[in-house]
Amino acid sequence: MDGNKKTGKLDKNGKTLEEFLRSYDVTEYFRPSVTVDAVLLSKTNAGGKVLLIKRGGHPYIGDWAFPGGFVDEGESCEEAVSRELNEETGISGIPLYQAVTVSTPDRDPRWRNITVVYCALTETVDAVGGDDADDACWFDFTCSASGDIITLTFTGDESFTVKIKAVRDGRGKIDLNRTEIIESGKAAFDHAKILCYLYEEYLR
């Protein structure tokens, strides 16, 4: 049994746990939404392969993104990312591990959405776009740097280029909050920054 319930401890306002919970106002604090993204990667001699879905709705309609979406009520992030990956690509059974959480305030034009990014290093497997994804495709990609400018080149169902201005933290890793996308190409949200971060972390 919870210690507060067992001992009947009172807070500084003289309330028991039950009294505190009855009067608790969940709207008192700002409540961002939580999303999940699944990044499936495969290493190649030139760079890597990544699975992307073509967005079927706003925002970034027609652009390419990681499979992912919102965490449902009563669902863990781990359950959500497996569900979204299956709904949008038909892929299931691939173990995903939590890689990074991205909380940049303006990363999503809809709302303050914090995303928990999951990753898997895997061989390419068949993918078919489903749910709100118009398509699913494995893209070959390369990363090349000139000073603090990193160019990502994608080749798949479409070919496009993204340029980011990288800012690094004290460990030399890409700072996802301060790094800027200066040419977005056909990449949705901040996913090009996240891919570059994961490429350096796991594939380079």
Disulfide bonds with the S-S distance in Angstrom:
none
